């Protein structure tokens, strides 16, 4: 009798389900991800790691002005790259992530300050 490939389901949040099968991860959402690239709330400007992983790209530095949707950094987790983007126009107040660093789930990687309304 052939062995069935390993398969398990991980509920990432109330808004997404991740199914792992044969060494690959598949994310299912009932709507598009939010502007921060991972569906997490970032209304306070804190861009957090959606899961443990390694920072493989940093596109900004402290003091940079950013626009909504602009790439901030890339996190590699579970053999997938996760691009984290700015949820609103603003300025990078603090960059807490370094290229190559391992980060824990929920760690604040970037802090943004919203641009003043015109």
Secondary structure as the mmCIF struct_conf table of DSSP 4:
data_model
#
loop_
_struct_conf.conf_type_id
_struct_conf.id
_struct_conf.beg_label_comp_id
_struct_conf.beg_label_asym_id
_struct_conf.beg_label_seq_id
_struct_conf.end_label_comp_id
_struct_conf.end_label_asym_id
_struct_conf.end_label_seq_id
HELX_LH_PP_P HELX_LH_PP_P1 UNK A 2 UNK A 6
STRN STRN1 UNK A 7 UNK A 13
TURN_TY1_P TURN_TY1_P1 UNK A 14 UNK A 15
STRN STRN2 UNK A 16 UNK A 21
TURN_TY1_P TURN_TY1_P2 UNK A 22 UNK A 23
STRN STRN3 UNK A 24 UNK A 29
BEND BEND1 UNK A 30 UNK A 31
HELX_LH_PP_P HELX_LH_PP_P2 UNK A 32 UNK A 34
TURN_TY1_P TURN_TY1_P3 UNK A 35 UNK A 36
BEND BEND2 UNK A 37 UNK A 39
TURN_TY1_P TURN_TY1_P4 UNK A 43 UNK A 44
BEND BEND3 UNK A 45 UNK A 45
STRN STRN4 UNK A 46 UNK A 48
BEND BEND4 UNK A 50 UNK A 52
STRN STRN5 UNK A 53 UNK A 58
TURN_TY1_P TURN_TY1_P5 UNK A 62 UNK A 63
STRN STRN6 UNK A 65 UNK A 66
TURN_TY1_P TURN_TY1_P6 UNK A 68 UNK A 69
STRN STRN7 UNK A 71 UNK A 77
TURN_TY1_P TURN_TY1_P7 UNK A 78 UNK A 79
STRN STRN8 UNK A 80 UNK A 85
BEND BEND5 UNK A 87 UNK A 89
STRN STRN9 UNK A 90 UNK A 95
TURN_TY1_P TURN_TY1_P8 UNK A 99 UNK A 100
STRN STRN10 UNK A 102 UNK A 103
TURN_TY1_P TURN_TY1_P9 UNK A 105 UNK A 106
STRN STRN11 UNK A 108 UNK A 114
HELX_LH_PP_P HELX_LH_PP_P3 UNK A 115 UNK A 117
#
